[in-house]
Structures are given as structure tokens and as C-alpha cells.
Amino acid sequence: MIYLCSCGGWKHSASFSYEAISVLDFQKRLKETSDYILIDVRTKGEYSKGHIENAQNISYLASDFRKRIEQLPKNKLVFMYCETQHRSPLASMLMKREGFIHIVDLQGGFIKWERLNMPMVN
């Protein structure tokens, strides 16, 4: 985990990019973009307490995480978040290995989204 947070070497290459952006920028990009996938990598319990509208719940901790992401189009822009931005970078690294090309991560996770009173679905 320290490697992921302190060294950005895994984040960008000729065929992959990873961005961690603020809550306000995340919301703005969601509104401005039409062709994307929004993934909530939290557990089903966390997701059921509240999530961002149109988010698919694909828990990083679930045994079928890899199988479920393999079914998604790899060339689409992926917006992703977890509770505190600890699992989402790990999920992004796995998705990079699976061939995804561009992932945007919610900086501070869903907890930060909630604290700023951003819109959510319960």
C-alpha cells in the first residue's frame, strides 16, 4: 500500500492512466462525460447505506471481483471509488493488469463525498 500511495510509477504508462481527483472535480467530470462506467468497489453493505447515482457495486473484497471486471469494456473511462480511497487504488492496479486504459479515482473516497453533502442514492 505504501508503494501505491507514495510512488506513482504504476499509475501511468503509454496505454494506461490513473488519476485521483477531488470530490468537486469528480462530480464535474461525471456530469461532463457521457460514455463511462462508474464503479463502487465497497462491500454490498456499504453500498446499500448510500452510493453515487448510477454506480455499479463491484466489491473489491468479493471473491468474484476479477471475474466481474473482466466482463466490462476495457476501453471505456472508468470512474471508481471506495469508502476512504484505500481499496480503489488496489482495484485500479488490478484493472490495469486486466487491460483497462483510464481510471479516475475519487480522492478521499465516498466518506469525503458524504461530508461535502454531494448527491447520493440511499
Backbone as ProteinMPNN parsed JSONL, in Angstrom:
{"seq_chain_A": "MIYLCSCGGWKHSASFSYEAISVLDFQKRLKETSDYILIDVRTKGEYSKGHIENAQNISYLASDFRKRIEQLPKNKLVFMYCETQHRSPLASMLMKREGFIHIVDLQGGFIKWERLNMPMVN", "coords_chain_A": {"N_chain_A": [[0.812, -1.195, 0.0], [1.923, 1.266, 0.743], [3.673, 1.689, -1.355], [1.88, 2.185, -3.469], [0.685, 4.589, -2.714], [2.818, 6.339, -2.315], [4.566, 6.225, -4.471], [4.28, 6.967, -7.811], [4.715, 5.333, -9.985], [3.346, 3.09, -11.064], [1.039, 4.155, -12.014], [0.844, 5.512, -14.52], [1.286, 4.872, -17.971], [2.136, 4.236, -21.378], [-0.193, 3.069, -22.266], [-2.043, 3.262, -20.21], [-3.754, 5.193, -17.762], [-4.097, 6.729, -14.578], [-5.932, 8.653, -12.395], [-6.336, 10.505, -9.441], [-8.803, 12.421, -8.224], [-10.327, 15.407, -6.848], [-13.392, 15.643, -4.912], [-15.194, 17.593, -5.951], [-14.182, 17.946, -8.562], [-14.489, 15.327, -9.483], [-17.301, 15.032, -9.462], [-17.928, 17.022, -11.34], [-16.629, 16.038, -13.665], [-18.077, 13.659, -14.011], [-20.559, 14.717, -14.727], [-19.9, 16.014, -17.113], [-19.125, 14.018, -18.818], [-20.17, 11.448, -20.993], [-19.937, 8.77, -21.782], [-19.098, 6.365, -19.901], [-18.039, 4.215, -17.151], [-19.161, 3.734, -13.892], [-17.935, 2.713, -10.905], [-18.453, 1.353, -7.746], [-16.459, 0.158, -5.378], [-16.867, -0.777, -2.861], [-18.169, -2.833, -0.14], [-21.261, -4.763, -0.338], [-22.897, -4.084, 1.828], [-21.914, -1.53, 2.583], [-22.464, -0.14, 0.231], [-25.271, -0.309, 0.165], [-26.009, 1.472, 2.124], [-25.725, 3.928, 1.022], [-24.851, 5.519, -2.039], [-23.215, 6.762, -5.028], [-25.228, 8.011, -7.604], [-26.116, 5.823, -10.264], [-23.947, 4.155, -9.923], [-22.251, 1.08, -10.222], [-22.115, -1.68, -8.109], [-19.322, -3.343, -7.404], [-17.68, -5.156, -5.475], [-14.434, -4.876, -4.241], [-13.466, -6.627, -2.388], [-14.864, -8.94, -2.768], [-15.049, -12.368, -3.807], [-15.506, -12.724, -6.497], [-14.598, -10.478, -7.821], [-12.544, -10.023, -9.824], [-13.555, -11.594, -11.938], [-15.969, -10.272, -12.483], [-15.084, -7.697, -13.293], [-13.719, -8.361, -15.587], [-15.699, -8.646, -17.433], [-16.427, -6.139, -18.205], [-16.24, -3.352, -20.538], [-13.042, -2.573, -21.586], [-12.003, -0.336, -22.782], [-13.443, 1.877, -22.055], [-13.838, 4.904, -20.169], [-13.293, 4.763, -16.727], [-14.803, 5.568, -13.754], [-14.183, 5.479, -10.33], [-14.671, 4.498, -6.914], [-14.164, 4.019, -3.367], [-14.648, 3.528, 0.142], [-12.738, 5.101, 1.647], [-10.642, 5.651, -0.044], [-8.727, 3.603, -0.063], [-9.083, 0.971, -0.964], [-9.777, 1.401, -3.649], [-7.432, 2.301, -5.164], [-6.024, -0.12, -5.163], [-7.812, -1.789, -6.49], [-7.764, -0.472, -8.946], [-5.129, -0.963, -9.778], [-5.231, -3.706, -10.221], [-7.128, -3.722, -12.259], [-5.702, -2.392, -14.214], [-3.837, -4.357, -14.879], [-5.588, -6.08, -16.093], [-6.158, -4.842, -18.452], [-7.546, -2.396, -18.637], [-7.823, 1.063, -19.573], [-8.097, 3.767, -18.662], [-8.566, 5.196, -15.61], [-10.351, 6.972, -13.194], [-10.166, 8.079, -9.997], [-11.899, 8.655, -6.93], [-10.819, 11.04, -4.849], [-10.189, 10.716, -1.461], [-12.408, 9.207, -1.155], [-15.775, 7.795, -0.701], [-16.586, 8.651, 1.776], [-15.637, 11.247, 1.967], [-17.134, 12.382, -0.084], [-19.7, 12.212, 1.049], [-19.333, 13.877, 3.324], [-19.152, 16.348, 2.138], [-21.704, 16.758, 1.418], [-22.674, 15.829, -1.074], [-24.724, 14.753, -3.857], [-26.496, 11.678, -3.412], [-27.619, 8.253, -3.56], [-29.832, 6.441, -1.572]], "CA_chain_A": [[0.0, 0.0, 0.0], [2.793, 2.429, 0.772], [4.155, 1.871, -2.724], [0.846, 2.794, -4.293], [0.416, 5.957, -2.311], [3.975, 7.213, -2.35], [5.239, 6.18, -5.768], [3.287, 6.963, -8.868], [5.22, 4.603, -11.13], [2.381, 2.165, -11.653], [-0.173, 4.859, -12.406], [0.779, 5.953, -15.912], [2.133, 4.261, -18.992], [1.643, 4.612, -22.706], [-1.53, 2.524, -22.513], [-2.877, 3.314, -19.01], [-3.617, 6.363, -16.902], [-4.828, 6.729, -13.319], [-5.999, 9.975, -11.778], [-7.124, 10.669, -8.223], [-9.24, 13.82, -8.287], [-11.163, 15.883, -5.741], [-14.837, 15.391, -4.986], [-15.836, 18.534, -6.878], [-13.751, 17.61, -9.924], [-15.103, 14.036, -9.8], [-18.695, 15.296, -9.81], [-17.933, 17.793, -12.583], [-16.276, 15.138, -14.774], [-19.223, 12.764, -14.231], [-21.591, 15.484, -15.443], [-19.422, 16.398, -18.444], [-18.779, 12.832, -19.593], [-21.372, 10.656, -21.268], [-19.662, 7.355, -22.021], [-18.2, 5.92, -18.841], [-18.508, 3.229, -16.182], [-18.966, 4.199, -12.526], [-17.845, 1.524, -10.062], [-18.305, 1.455, -6.302], [-15.773, -1.083, -5.016], [-17.129, -1.094, -1.458], [-18.986, -4.018, 0.087], [-22.701, -4.574, -0.543], [-23.426, -3.378, 2.993], [-21.55, -0.121, 2.467], [-23.199, 0.369, -0.93], [-26.701, -0.198, 0.484], [-26.213, 2.625, 3.018], [-25.671, 5.123, 0.195], [-23.868, 5.455, -3.128], [-23.385, 7.755, -6.086], [-26.219, 7.568, -8.595], [-25.668, 5.039, -11.422], [-22.751, 3.361, -9.628], [-22.352, -0.381, -10.124], [-21.384, -2.187, -6.947], [-18.45, -4.491, -7.665], [-16.832, -5.102, -4.294], [-13.057, -5.324, -4.395], [-13.239, -7.71, -1.437], [-15.633, -10.123, -3.162], [-14.267, -13.403, -4.498], [-15.736, -12.65, -7.94], [-14.241, -9.151, -8.331], [-11.813, -10.124, -11.104], [-14.477, -12.127, -12.947], [-16.936, -9.228, -12.849], [-14.475, -6.611, -14.069], [-13.337, -8.893, -16.9], [-16.865, -8.533, -18.307], [-16.635, -4.736, -18.549], [-15.423, -2.867, -21.656], [-11.771, -2.059, -21.087], [-11.644, 0.928, -23.426], [-14.251, 2.981, -21.522], [-13.375, 5.636, -18.999], [-13.84, 4.198, -15.501], [-14.788, 6.346, -12.522], [-14.192, 4.482, -9.273], [-14.491, 4.962, -5.543], [-14.419, 3.128, -2.242], [-15.028, 4.314, 1.319], [-11.734, 6.078, 2.073], [-9.606, 5.618, -1.074], [-7.701, 2.598, 0.205], [-9.319, -0.179, -1.845], [-9.88, 1.783, -5.062], [-6.15, 2.208, -5.866], [-5.696, -1.538, -5.335], [-8.681, -2.26, -7.579], [-7.252, 0.13, -10.184], [-3.92, -1.675, -10.187], [-5.683, -4.981, -10.774], [-7.785, -3.435, -13.529], [-4.63, -2.088, -15.173], [-3.325, -5.66, -15.337], [-6.621, -6.699, -16.923], [-6.231, -4.147, -19.735], [-8.288, -1.136, -18.643], [-6.897, 2.095, -20.046], [-8.176, 5.065, -17.987], [-9.349, 5.14, -14.377], [-10.407, 8.183, -12.394], [-10.477, 7.671, -8.627], [-12.42, 9.708, -6.059], [-9.87, 11.351, -3.786], [-10.843, 10.754, -0.153], [-13.46, 8.204, -1.16], [-17.18, 8.137, -0.503], [-16.725, 9.364, 3.047], [-15.423, 12.669, 1.648], [-18.316, 12.741, -0.876], [-20.779, 12.427, 2.03], [-19.028, 15.044, 4.165], [-19.404, 17.567, 1.366], [-23.134, 16.745, 1.103], [-22.889, 15.626, -2.504], [-25.923, 13.916, -4.084], [-26.324, 10.237, -3.332], [-28.808, 7.416, -3.551], [-29.863, 5.558, -0.39]], "C_chain_A": [[0.858, 1.262, 0.0], [3.338, 2.727, -0.615], [3.128, 2.59, -3.575], [0.651, 4.262, -3.97], [1.614, 6.882, -2.497], [4.666, 7.261, -3.706], [4.2, 6.097, -6.867], [3.665, 6.128, -10.064], [4.222, 3.694, -11.8], [1.22, 2.896, -12.3], [-0.26, 5.212, -13.885], [1.749, 5.158, -16.78], [1.56, 4.693, -20.328], [0.208, 4.145, -22.931], [-2.46, 2.583, -21.296], [-2.656, 4.62, -18.267], [-4.554, 6.237, -15.709], [-4.764, 8.136, -12.76], [-6.791, 9.865, -10.491], [-7.492, 12.144, -8.167], [-10.208, 14.142, -7.147], [-12.638, 15.562, -5.975], [-15.496, 16.305, -6.013], [-15.449, 18.261, -8.326], [-14.364, 16.293, -10.39], [-16.553, 14.249, -10.241], [-18.797, 16.042, -11.146], [-17.643, 16.892, -13.786], [-17.399, 14.153, -15.062], [-20.307, 13.466, -15.048], [-21.192, 15.782, -16.884], [-19.169, 15.211, -19.368], [-20.023, 11.988, -19.803], [-21.11, 9.16, -21.38], [-18.62, 6.851, -21.023], [-18.849, 4.807, -18.029], [-18.199, 3.808, -14.806], [-19.034, 2.983, -11.61], [-17.611, 1.906, -8.605], [-17.693, 0.131, -5.849], [-15.932, -1.44, -3.536], [-17.969, -2.368, -1.35], [-20.458, -3.715, -0.183], [-23.331, -3.811, 0.611], [-23.138, -1.894, 2.946], [-22.366, 0.537, 1.356], [-24.667, 0.615, -0.579], [-27.006, 0.98, 1.409], [-26.193, 3.946, 2.256], [-24.574, 5.003, -0.838], [-24.146, 6.569, -4.134], [-24.327, 7.173, -7.133], [-25.544, 6.91, -9.805], [-24.399, 4.221, -11.171], [-23.097, 1.876, -9.579], [-21.553, -0.81, -8.903], [-20.639, -3.459, -7.33], [-17.401, -4.465, -6.557], [-15.446, -5.675, -4.569], [-12.765, -6.525, -3.496], [-13.978, -8.999, -1.791], [-14.762, -11.093, -3.958], [-14.421, -13.335, -6.016], [-15.357, -11.294, -8.543], [-13.584, -9.233, -9.709], [-12.738, -10.602, -12.219], [-15.464, -11.057, -13.414], [-16.304, -8.107, -13.654], [-14.038, -7.082, -15.452], [-14.469, -8.748, -17.913], [-17.13, -7.097, -18.77], [-15.769, -4.338, -19.747], [-14.181, -2.146, -21.144], [-11.383, -0.698, -21.672], [-12.461, 2.118, -22.929], [-13.551, 3.641, -20.343], [-14.063, 5.053, -17.775], [-13.682, 5.209, -14.371], [-14.952, 5.336, -11.398], [-14.075, 5.152, -7.91], [-14.715, 3.825, -4.56], [-14.762, 4.027, -1.055], [-14.033, 5.425, 1.622], [-10.551, 6.203, 1.112], [-8.437, 4.733, -0.675], [-7.855, 1.405, -0.732], [-9.306, 0.209, -3.32], [-8.529, 1.827, -5.773], [-5.722, 0.759, -6.107], [-6.522, -2.144, -6.466], [-8.194, -1.723, -8.917], [-6.02, -0.597, -10.695], [-4.277, -3.018, -10.809], [-6.331, -4.77, -12.146], [-6.776, -3.056, -14.606], [-4.091, -3.396, -15.751], [-4.307, -6.361, -16.258], [-6.841, -5.958, -18.237], [-7.07, -2.887, -19.777], [-7.321, -0.003, -18.931], [-6.955, 3.421, -19.299], [-9.115, 4.962, -16.798], [-9.21, 6.457, -13.638], [-10.933, 7.783, -11.021], [-10.921, 8.881, -7.808], [-11.482, 9.907, -4.874], [-10.612, 11.487, -2.454], [-12.016, 9.803, -0.034], [-14.856, 8.742, -0.867], [-17.403, 8.9, 0.799], [-16.555, 10.873, 2.838], [-16.618, 13.204, 0.839], [-19.479, 13.079, 0.067], [-20.549, 13.685, 2.845], [-19.292, 16.36, 3.451], [-20.864, 17.648, 0.887], [-23.432, 16.665, -0.384], [-24.085, 14.7, -2.688], [-25.598, 12.435, -4.033], [-27.659, 9.538, -3.278], [-28.73, 6.54, -2.305], [-30.603, 4.295, -0.693]], "O_chain_A": [[0.53, 2.229, -0.688], [3.45, 3.89, -1.005], [3.47, 3.508, -4.321], [0.473, 5.082, -4.87], [1.452, 8.064, -2.8], [5.293, 8.267, -4.039], [3.329, 5.228, -6.835], [2.988, 6.205, -11.089], [4.261, 3.546, -13.021], [0.479, 2.291, -13.075], [-1.355, 5.208, -14.447], [2.864, 4.827, -16.375], [0.589, 5.448, -20.376], [-0.528, 4.759, -23.703], [-3.552, 2.018, -21.335], [-1.529, 5.1, -18.152], [-5.659, 5.706, -15.821], [-3.694, 8.736, -12.66], [-7.822, 9.192, -10.459], [-6.623, 13.01, -8.075], [-10.823, 13.249, -6.565], [-13.059, 15.252, -7.09], [-16.27, 15.842, -6.851], [-16.293, 18.335, -9.219], [-14.72, 16.155, -11.56], [-16.982, 13.717, -11.264], [-19.65, 15.728, -11.976], [-18.33, 16.971, -14.804], [-17.659, 13.837, -16.223], [-20.897, 12.872, -15.951], [-22.041, 15.801, -17.775], [-19.017, 15.39, -20.576], [-20.836, 11.832, -18.892], [-22.001, 8.361, -21.091], [-17.418, 6.907, -21.278], [-20.03, 4.497, -18.189], [-17.101, 4.316, -14.577], [-20.059, 2.303, -11.542], [-16.703, 2.671, -8.278], [-18.346, -0.91, -5.93], [-15.219, -2.3, -3.02], [-18.421, -2.909, -2.359], [-20.856, -2.552, -0.251], [-24.21, -2.976, 0.393], [-24.016, -1.081, 3.236], [-22.891, 1.637, 1.526], [-25.242, 1.628, -0.978], [-28.147, 1.437, 1.467], [-26.603, 4.975, 2.794], [-23.503, 4.461, -0.565], [-25.186, 7.226, -4.085], [-24.233, 6.001, -7.496], [-24.524, 7.393, -10.297], [-23.837, 3.655, -12.108], [-24.093, 1.471, -8.979], [-20.432, -0.344, -8.696], [-21.241, -4.51, -7.55], [-16.359, -3.825, -6.695], [-15.3, -6.795, -5.058], [-11.908, -7.348, -3.817], [-13.738, -10.038, -1.177], [-13.858, -10.683, -4.685], [-13.563, -13.831, -6.746], [-15.758, -10.992, -9.668], [-14.03, -8.577, -10.651], [-12.703, -10.066, -13.326], [-15.755, -10.953, -14.605], [-16.914, -7.611, -14.601], [-13.993, -6.286, -16.39], [-14.223, -8.729, -19.119], [-17.973, -6.874, -19.639], [-14.697, -4.905, -19.956], [-14.283, -1.209, -20.352], [-10.536, 0.003, -21.119], [-12.203, 3.252, -23.334], [-12.775, 3.011, -19.623], [-15.28, 4.866, -17.777], [-12.574, 5.651, -14.068], [-15.777, 4.429, -11.5], [-13.471, 6.215, -7.766], [-15.357, 2.82, -4.867], [-15.132, 5.184, -1.251], [-14.431, 6.571, 1.833], [-9.547, 6.824, 1.462], [-7.282, 5.078, -0.923], [-6.861, 0.884, -1.239], [-8.866, -0.579, -4.158], [-8.473, 1.412, -6.931], [-5.126, 0.449, -7.139], [-6.012, -2.905, -7.288], [-8.21, -2.443, -9.916], [-5.878, -0.823, -11.897], [-3.688, -3.418, -11.813], [-6.106, -5.547, -13.074], [-6.975, -3.365, -15.781], [-3.912, -3.523, -16.962], [-3.904, -7.15, -17.113], [-7.639, -6.405, -19.061], [-7.293, -2.345, -20.86], [-6.142, -0.082, -18.585], [-5.963, 4.15, -19.289], [-10.303, 4.678, -16.95], [-8.111, 6.988, -13.474], [-12.019, 7.216, -10.905], [-10.396, 9.983, -7.968], [-11.371, 9.042, -4.005], [-11.549, 12.277, -2.336], [-12.559, 9.61, 1.053], [-15.087, 9.949, -0.795], [-18.325, 9.71, 0.893], [-17.25, 11.675, 3.463], [-17.06, 14.334, 1.049], [-20.151, 14.097, -0.098], [-21.472, 14.478, 3.037], [-19.616, 17.365, 4.084], [-21.211, 18.493, 0.061], [-24.325, 17.344, -0.89], [-24.427, 13.943, -1.779], [-24.567, 11.99, -4.539], [-28.691, 10.144, -2.989], [-27.682, 5.961, -2.015], [-30.734, 3.433, 0.175]]}, "name": "protein", "num_of_chains": 1, "seq": "MIYLCSCGGWKHSASFSYEAISVLDFQKRLKETSDYILIDVRTKGEYSKGHIENAQNISYLASDFRKRIEQLPKNKLVFMYCETQHRSPLASMLMKREGFIHIVDLQGGFIKWERLNMPMVN"}
